[in-house]
């Protein structure tokens, strides 16, 4: 069958039979079955943990455009789980998954773009991807944006009111260290600036998730 990722409804009920069925589907090119086999190998659901086997199945599913598999493959490449670490390739797969709307992929891509791992430092792209992750509910993205604006970044000027807005959201999301940094940044602002920053945080908070 094609690698569309659709799993037939007639899958068998027992775990062992289901695994054999998924293996057959994966071998036939079903991207979703390939991804699920990768998960089972990564988690040790079928026996010993097998990061290399998981990465092979993730790569097959990722090549067919399955966003979840692209994210998993990127993680394997970033941290060397079952494959040789390759931050540049991790960037490429994170970008593919992020463009399909995965917030975690956008966050991880932004981190690599901010830090310069696997390629050049790309401040504007990092901020854009952190914002995508934030819209998707990734609390760490609020903290990252607060940090970027608090200290400034190559070609991105320090902006303490913007940092204050993002850190308010990070505090609301329960991010460790956010409250301390919020207090430190707030001490550098006027009452008017803090009020405007709080309004900016509320405006962002009230946006519908995209």
NULOSE-669924 format. One record per residue: residue in three letters; x, y, z of N, C-alpha, C, CB in turn. Coordinates in steps of 0.1 Angstrom, whole numbers, plus 5000, padded with zeros to 4 digits. Glycine has a CB too. Example, Ala and Ser with C-alpha at 12.3 -4.5 7.8 and 13.67 -1.06 7.14 Angstrom:
<atoms>
   r  nxx  nyy  nzz caxx cayy cazz  cxx  cyy  czz cbxx cbyy cbzz
 ala 5132 4943 5078 5123 4955 5078 5132 4967 5078 5113 4955 5090
 ser 5128 4978 5071 5137 4989 5071 5129 5000 5079 5141 4994 5057
</atoms>
This chain:
<atoms>
   r  nxx  nyy  nzz caxx cayy cazz  cxx  cyy  czz cbxx cbyy cbzz
 unk 5008 4988 5000 5000 5000 5000 5009 5012 5000 4991 5000 5012
 unk 5003 5024 4999 5010 5036 4998 5014 5040 5012 5002 5048 4992
 unk 5023 5050 5013 5028 5055 5026 5020 5067 5032 5042 5059 5025
 unk 5007 5066 5030 4998 5078 5034 4997 5079 5049 4985 5076 5028
 unk 5001 5069 5056 5000 5070 5071 4986 5065 5076 5002 5084 5075
 unk 4977 5061 5067 4964 5056 5071 4966 5041 5075 4954 5058 5060
 unk 4960 5037 5087 4961 5024 5092 4947 5017 5090 4965 5023 5107
 unk 4947 5006 5084 4934 4999 5081 4927 4996 5094 4936 4986 5073
 unk 4914 4996 5094 4906 4995 5106 4906 4980 5110 4892 4999 5103
 unk 4910 4970 5102 4908 4956 5105 4920 4951 5113 4906 4948 5093
 unk 4928 4960 5120 4940 4955 5127 4935 4945 5138 4948 4967 5133
 unk 4943 4935 5141 4939 4925 5151 4940 4930 5165 4948 4912 5149
 unk 4933 4923 5174 4932 4929 5187 4944 4925 5197 4920 4924 5193
 unk 4950 4913 5196 4960 4909 5205 4973 4917 5202 4963 4894 5204
 unk 4981 4920 5213 4993 4928 5212 5003 4922 5202 4999 4930 5225
 unk 5006 4909 5204 5015 4902 5195 5011 4902 5180 5018 4888 5199
 unk 4998 4899 5178 4993 4899 5164 4993 4913 5159 4979 4894 5164
 unk 4990 4923 5167 4990 4937 5163 5004 4941 5158 4985 4946 5174
 unk 5014 4937 5166 5028 4941 5163 5032 4935 5150 5037 4937 5174
 unk 5028 4922 5147 5031 4916 5135 5024 4923 5123 5028 4901 5135
 unk 5012 4927 5126 5004 4934 5115 5011 4948 5112 4990 4936 5120
 unk 5015 4955 5123 5022 4968 5121 5035 4966 5113 5024 4975 5134
 unk 5042 4955 5116 5055 4953 5109 5052 4951 5094 5062 4940 5115
 unk 5041 4943 5091 5038 4941 5077 5034 4954 5070 5026 4930 5076
 unk 5026 4962 5077 5022 4975 5072 5034 4984 5070 5012 4982 5081
 unk 5043 4984 5080 5055 4993 5078 5063 4988 5067 5063 4992 5091
 unk 5065 4975 5065 5073 4970 5054 5067 4973 5041 5075 4955 5055
 unk 5054 4974 5041 5046 4978 5028 5047 4993 5025 5032 4973 5029
 unk 5052 5001 5035 5053 5015 5032 5044 5024 5040 5052 5017 5018
 unk 5036 5019 5050 5027 5027 5057 5035 5036 5067 5017 5018 5065
 unk 5034 5049 5065 5043 5058 5073 5038 5058 5087 5041 5072 5067
 unk 5026 5058 5090 5021 5058 5104 5026 5045 5111 5006 5059 5105
 unk 5025 5034 5104 5029 5021 5110 5044 5021 5113 5026 5009 5101
 unk 5052 5027 5104 5066 5029 5105 5070 5037 5118 5073 5035 5093
 unk 5062 5048 5119 5064 5057 5131 5061 5049 5144 5055 5069 5129
 unk 5050 5042 5144 5046 5035 5156 5056 5024 5160 5032 5029 5155
 unk 5062 5017 5149 5072 5007 5152 5084 5014 5158 5076 5000 5139
 unk 5088 5026 5152 5099 5033 5158 5097 5037 5173 5101 5046 5150
 unk 5085 5041 5176 5081 5044 5190 5083 5032 5199 5067 5049 5191
 unk 5078 5020 5194 5079 5008 5202 5093 5004 5205 5071 4997 5195
 unk 5102 5006 5195 5116 5003 5196 5123 5013 5206 5123 5002 5183
 unk 5120 5025 5204 5126 5036 5213 5122 5034 5227 5122 5050 5208
 unk 5110 5030 5230 5105 5028 5243 5107 5014 5249 5090 5032 5244
 unk 5112 5005 5241 5114 4991 5246 5101 4984 5248 5121 4992 5259
 unk 5090 4987 5241 5077 4981 5243 5077 4967 5238 5067 4989 5236
 unk 5087 4963 5229 5087 4950 5223 5099 4942 5228 5087 4951 5208
 unk 5106 4947 5238 5118 4940 5242 5129 4951 5246 5124 4930 5232
 unk 5141 4948 5243 5152 4957 5246 5150 4970 5239 5166 4952 5243
 unk 5154 4981 5245 5153 4994 5238 5163 4994 5226 5157 5006 5248
 unk 5159 4999 5215 5167 4998 5202 5167 5011 5196 5162 4987 5193
 unk 5175 5021 5200 5175 5034 5194 5178 5034 5179 5185 5043 5201
 unk 5188 5026 5175 5191 5025 5161 5180 5020 5152 5204 5016 5159
 unk 5173 5010 5157 5162 5005 5150 5151 5015 5149 5156 4992 5156
 unk 5148 5022 5160 5138 5033 5160 5141 5044 5150 5137 5039 5174
 unk 5154 5048 5150 5158 5059 5141 5156 5054 5126 5173 5062 5143
 unk 5158 5042 5123 5157 5037 5109 5142 5038 5105 5161 5023 5108
 unk 5133 5034 5114 5119 5035 5111 5114 5050 5110 5110 5027 5121
 unk 5119 5058 5119 5115 5072 5119 5120 5078 5106 5122 5080 5131
 unk 5132 5075 5101 5137 5080 5089 5128 5077 5077 5151 5076 5086
 unk 5123 5064 5077 5114 5060 5066 5101 5068 5066 5112 5045 5067
 unk 5096 5069 5078 5083 5077 5079 5085 5091 5076 5077 5074 5093
 unk 5096 5097 5081 5099 5111 5079 5101 5114 5064 5112 5115 5087
 unk 5107 5105 5057 5109 5108 5043 5096 5108 5035 5118 5097 5037
 unk 5086 5102 5041 5072 5103 5035 5064 5115 5039 5065 5090 5038
 unk 5070 5123 5048 5064 5136 5052 5056 5135 5065 5055 5140 5041
 unk 5057 5125 5073 5050 5124 5085 5057 5133 5096 5049 5109 5090
 unk 5050 5143 5100 5056 5153 5109 5061 5147 5122 5046 5164 5111
 unk 5053 5138 5128 5057 5133 5141 5070 5125 5139 5046 5123 5146
 unk 5072 5118 5128 5084 5111 5126 5096 5120 5123 5083 5101 5114
 unk 5093 5131 5116 5103 5141 5114 5109 5147 5127 5098 5152 5105
 unk 5100 5150 5136 5104 5155 5149 5113 5144 5156 5092 5158 5158
 unk 5108 5132 5156 5116 5121 5163 5129 5119 5157 5108 5108 5163
 unk 5130 5120 5144 5143 5118 5137 5152 5130 5140 5141 5117 5122
 unk 5147 5142 5140 5155 5153 5144 5160 5152 5158 5146 5166 5143
 unk 5152 5147 5168 5157 5146 5181 5169 5135 5182 5146 5141 5190
 unk 5167 5124 5174 5177 5114 5173 5190 5120 5168 5173 5102 5165
 unk 5189 5128 5158 5201 5134 5151 5207 5145 5160 5197 5140 5138
 unk 5199 5152 5167 5205 5163 5176 5213 5157 5188 5194 5172 5182
 unk 5207 5146 5193 5213 5140 5206 5221 5127 5203 5203 5138 5216
 unk 5222 5123 5191 5229 5111 5188 5223 5098 5193 5243 5112 5193
 unk 5210 5097 5192 5203 5086 5198 5201 5075 5186 5189 5090 5204
 unk 5209 5066 5186 5208 5055 5176 5214 5059 5163 5194 5052 5174
 unk 5219 5071 5161 5226 5076 5149 5237 5085 5153 5216 5083 5139
 unk 5246 5088 5144 5256 5098 5147 5250 5111 5149 5267 5098 5136
 unk 5254 5119 5159 5248 5132 5161 5252 5141 5149 5254 5139 5174
 unk 5241 5148 5144 5243 5157 5132 5234 5169 5134 5240 5149 5119
 unk 5238 5179 5141 5229 5191 5143 5224 5197 5131 5236 5201 5152
 unk 5232 5197 5120 5227 5203 5108 5215 5196 5102 5239 5204 5097
 unk 5216 5183 5102 5205 5175 5097 5193 5176 5107 5209 5160 5095
 unk 5196 5177 5120 5185 5179 5129 5177 5192 5126 5191 5179 5144
 unk 5185 5202 5123 5178 5215 5119 5169 5213 5108 5189 5226 5116
 unk 5174 5206 5097 5166 5204 5085 5153 5197 5088 5174 5197 5075
 unk 5154 5186 5097 5141 5179 5100 5132 5186 5109 5145 5165 5105
 unk 5138 5194 5119 5130 5202 5127 5122 5212 5119 5138 5209 5138
 unk 5129 5218 5109 5122 5228 5101 5110 5222 5093 5132 5234 5091
 unk 5112 5210 5088 5101 5203 5080 5089 5201 5090 5106 5190 5075
 unk 5092 5196 5102 5081 5193 5111 5075 5206 5116 5087 5185 5123
 unk 5083 5216 5118 5077 5229 5123 5068 5235 5112 5089 5239 5126
 unk 5072 5234 5100 5064 5239 5089 5051 5232 5088 5071 5239 5076
 unk 5050 5220 5093 5037 5213 5094 5029 5216 5107 5040 5198 5092
 unk 5035 5225 5115 5027 5229 5126 5030 5223 5140 5013 5228 5124
 unk 5041 5216 5141 5044 5210 5154 5052 5220 5163 5053 5197 5152
 unk 5045 5224 5174 5052 5234 5182 5065 5230 5188 5042 5238 5193
 unk 5066 5217 5192 5079 5213 5198 5090 5213 5188 5077 5198 5204
 unk 5087 5210 5176 5097 5211 5165 5101 5226 5163 5092 5205 5152
 unk 5092 5235 5164 5095 5249 5162 5104 5254 5174 5082 5258 5162
 unk 5101 5249 5186 5109 5253 5197 5123 5248 5196 5103 5248 5210
 unk 5125 5236 5192 5138 5230 5191 5146 5236 5180 5137 5215 5189
 unk 5139 5239 5169 5146 5246 5157 5150 5260 5162 5136 5247 5145
 unk 5142 5267 5169 5146 5280 5174 5158 5280 5183 5134 5287 5181
 unk 5159 5270 5191 5170 5268 5200 5183 5267 5192 5168 5256 5210
 unk 5183 5258 5182 5194 5256 5173 5198 5269 5166 5192 5245 5163
 unk 5188 5276 5161 5190 5289 5154 5196 5300 5163 5177 5294 5147
 unk 5191 5300 5176 5196 5310 5185 5211 5307 5189 5187 5310 5198
 unk 5213 5294 5192 5226 5290 5197 5237 5288 5186 5225 5277 5204
 unk 5233 5287 5173 5242 5284 5162 5246 5270 5161 5254 5293 5165
 unk 5240 5261 5168 5243 5247 5166 5238 5242 5153 5236 5238 5178
 unk 5246 5235 5145 5243 5229 5132 5241 5239 5121 5230 5222 5134
 unk 5245 5252 5123 5244 5262 5113 5246 5276 5119 5231 5261 5106
 unk 5243 5286 5111 5246 5299 5116 5236 5304 5126 5245 5309 5104
 unk 5240 5314 5134 5230 5320 5143 5220 5328 5135 5238 5329 5154
 unk 5208 5326 5137 5197 5332 5130 5187 5338 5139 5190 5322 5120
 unk 5190 5350 5145 5181 5356 5155 5167 5358 5151 5187 5369 5160
 unk 5165 5364 5140 5151 5367 5135 5143 5354 5134 5151 5375 5122
 unk 5149 5344 5127 5142 5331 5126 5140 5324 5139 5150 5322 5116
 unk 5149 5325 5148 5147 5319 5161 5135 5326 5168 5160 5321 5170
 unk 5134 5339 5168 5123 5345 5174 5110 5341 5168 5125 5361 5174
 unk 5109 5341 5155 5097 5336 5148 5093 5322 5152 5099 5337 5133
 unk 5103 5313 5153 5100 5299 5157 5096 5298 5171 5111 5290 5153
 unk 5103 5306 5180 5099 5306 5194 5084 5311 5195 5108 5315 5203
 unk 5081 5321 5187 5067 5326 5188 5057 5315 5183 5065 5338 5180
 unk 5061 5308 5173 5052 5297 5168 5050 5286 5179 5058 5290 5155
 unk 5061 5283 5186 5061 5273 5197 5052 5279 5208 5075 5270 5202
 unk 5053 5292 5211 5045 5298 5222 5030 5297 5218 5049 5312 5224
 unk 5027 5300 5205 5013 5299 5201 5008 5285 5203 5011 5304 5187
 unk 5017 5275 5202 5013 5261 5203 5013 5256 5217 5022 5253 5195
 unk 5015 5265 5227 5014 5262 5241 5027 5257 5247 5004 5252 5243
 unk 5038 5259 5241 5051 5254 5247 5056 5265 5257 5062 5252 5236
 unk 5054 5262 5270 5058 5272 5280 5072 5276 5280 5055 5267 5293
 unk 5081 5267 5276 5096 5270 5275 5098 5281 5265 5104 5258 5272
 unk 5090 5283 5255 5092 5293 5245 5090 5307 5251 5082 5291 5233
 unk 5080 5308 5260 5079 5321 5267 5092 5325 5274 5067 5321 5277
 unk 5097 5315 5281 5109 5318 5289 5121 5321 5279 5113 5306 5297
 unk 5122 5314 5268 5132 5317 5258 5131 5331 5253 5132 5306 5247
 unk 5119 5335 5249 5117 5348 5244 5120 5359 5254 5103 5350 5238
 unk 5116 5356 5266 5120 5366 5277 5135 5368 5278 5114 5362 5290
 unk 5142 5356 5277 5156 5357 5278 5163 5364 5267 5162 5343 5280
 unk 5158 5361 5255 5164 5368 5243 5162 5383 5244 5156 5363 5230
 unk 5151 5388 5247 5148 5402 5248 5155 5408 5260 5134 5405 5248
 unk 5157 5401 5271 5163 5406 5283 5178 5409 5280 5161 5397 5294
 unk 5184 5401 5273 5199 5402 5271 5203 5408 5257 5206 5389 5273
 unk 5193 5407 5248 5196 5410 5234 5203 5399 5227 5205 5423 5233
 unk 5204 5399 5214 5210 5388 5206 5215 5394 5194 5199 5377 5203
 unk 5225 5388 5188 5231 5393 5175 5220 5398 5166 5239 5382 5168
 unk 5220 5411 5163 5211 5418 5154 5197 5420 5160 5209 5411 5141
 unk 5195 5416 5173 5182 5418 5180 5186 5426 5192 5175 5405 5184
 unk 5181 5439 5193 5184 5448 5204 5177 5443 5217 5180 5462 5200
 unk 5184 5446 5228 5177 5444 5241 5164 5452 5241 5187 5448 5252
 unk 5154 5446 5246 5140 5452 5247 5134 5447 5260 5131 5448 5235
 unk 5136 5455 5271 5132 5450 5284 5117 5450 5286 5138 5459 5295
 unk 5109 5459 5280 5095 5458 5281 5090 5445 5274 5088 5470 5275
 unk 5095 5442 5262 5091 5429 5256 5095 5417 5264 5098 5428 5241
 unk 5107 5418 5270 5111 5407 5279 5102 5405 5290 5125 5409 5284
 unk 5097 5416 5296 5088 5416 5307 5075 5409 5303 5085 5430 5313
 unk 5070 5413 5291 5057 5407 5287 5059 5392 5285 5053 5413 5273
 unk 5069 5387 5279 5071 5373 5277 5073 5366 5291 5083 5370 5268
 unk 5080 5372 5300 5083 5366 5313 5070 5365 5321 5093 5373 5320
 unk 5061 5374 5320 5048 5373 5326 5041 5360 5322 5039 5385 5323
 unk 5041 5357 5309 5036 5345 5303 5043 5333 5308 5035 5346 5288
 unk 5056 5334 5309 5064 5323 5314 5061 5319 5329 5079 5326 5313
 unk 5059 5330 5337 5055 5328 5351 5041 5321 5351 5054 5341 5358
 unk 5032 5325 5343 5018 5319 5342 5019 5304 5338 5009 5327 5332
 unk 5029 5301 5330 5031 5288 5325 5039 5279 5335 5038 5288 5311
 unk 5043 5285 5346 5051 5278 5356 5065 5274 5353 5043 5265 5359
 unk 5071 5283 5345 5085 5280 5341 5095 5283 5352 5089 5288 5328
 unk 5104 5273 5355 5114 5276 5366 5122 5288 5363 5122 5263 5368
 unk 5124 5296 5373 5133 5308 5372 5126 5320 5366 5145 5304 5364
 unk 5114 5318 5361 5108 5329 5354 5104 5341 5363 5095 5325 5347
 unk 5100 5338 5375 5096 5348 5385 5107 5357 5389 5089 5342 5397
 unk 5119 5350 5391 5131 5358 5395 5135 5367 5384 5142 5348 5399
 unk 5135 5362 5372 5140 5370 5361 5130 5381 5358 5142 5362 5348
 unk 5117 5378 5360 5106 5389 5358 5109 5400 5368 5092 5383 5361
 unk 5112 5397 5381 5114 5407 5391 5126 5416 5387 5116 5401 5404
 unk 5137 5409 5382 5149 5416 5379 5147 5426 5367 5160 5406 5375
 unk 5139 5421 5357 5137 5430 5345 5127 5441 5349 5131 5421 5334
 unk 5117 5437 5357 5107 5448 5361 5113 5459 5369 5097 5441 5369
 unk 5124 5456 5376 5131 5466 5384 5137 5477 5375 5141 5460 5393
 unk 5140 5474 5363 5146 5483 5353 5136 5491 5346 5155 5475 5343
 unk 5123 5489 5348 5112 5495 5340 5105 5506 5348 5102 5485 5334
 unk 5099 5515 5342 5090 5525 5348 5076 5518 5351 5088 5538 5340
 unk 5068 5524 5359 5054 5520 5361 5047 5519 5348 5047 5529 5371
 unk 5048 5529 5340 5041 5529 5327 5046 5518 5318 5044 5543 5320
 unk 5059 5515 5317 5064 5504 5309 5059 5491 5314 5079 5504 5309
 unk 5058 5489 5327 5053 5476 5333 5039 5474 5329 5055 5476 5348
 unk 5031 5485 5330 5017 5484 5327 5015 5481 5312 5009 5498 5330
 unk 5022 5487 5304 5021 5484 5289 5026 5470 5286 5030 5494 5281
 unk 5036 5465 5293 5040 5451 5291 5030 5442 5296 5054 5449 5299
 unk 5023 5444 5307 5013 5436 5312 5001 5435 5302 5007 5440 5325
 unk 4998 5447 5296 4988 5447 5285 4992 5439 5273 4985 5462 5281
 unk 5004 5440 5270 5009 5432 5258 5008 5417 5261 5024 5435 5255
 unk 5011 5413 5273 5010 5399 5277 4996 5394 5277 5016 5396 5291
 unk 4987 5403 5281 4973 5399 5281 4968 5398 5267 4964 5410 5288
 unk 4972 5407 5258 4968 5406 5244 4972 5393 5238 4974 5418 5236
 unk 4985 5389 5241 4990 5376 5235 4982 5365 5241 5005 5375 5238
 unk 4980 5365 5254 4973 5354 5261 4959 5352 5255 4972 5357 5276
 unk 4953 5363 5252 4939 5362 5247 4938 5358 5232 4932 5376 5249
 unk 4949 5357 5225 4949 5353 5211 4944 5338 5210 4963 5355 5204
 unk 4936 5335 5200 4933 5321 5199 4945 5313 5194 4922 5319 5188
 unk 4947 5301 5199 4958 5292 5195 4957 5290 5180 4959 5279 5203
 unk 4968 5290 5173 4968 5288 5158 4973 5274 5156 4977 5298 5151
</atoms>
